[in-house]
Amino acid sequence: MASISLDRRSGRRTIQFVGHDRKRRSIRLGKVSRRFAEAAKVRIEELVTAKSTSHPPREDTLRWVAEIDEQIHGRLVATGLVQPR
């Protein structure tokens, strides 16, 4: 299960989750809307589940990964959830 934290001073959001290797990971999203952060949280949870069960993620999650910008995609790569483009 992932959680979203908000730094009230800067307005930046971070998603924290426990990876497939049982280590706590963080992905800093920056200044994004609450709606985007909620959607990203759901997708990240799906990616973590897919990675830990060795099953491919759902099609809609794969489309989301293909559509996100390079910076957030790079952060997903750094956590080991997706492969580099």
Buried (B, 14 or more C-beta within 10 A) or exposed (E): EBEBEEEEEEEBBBBBBEBBEEEEBEBBBEEBEEEEBEEBBEBBBBBBBBBEEEEEBBEEBBEBBEEBEEEBBEBBBEBBBBEEE
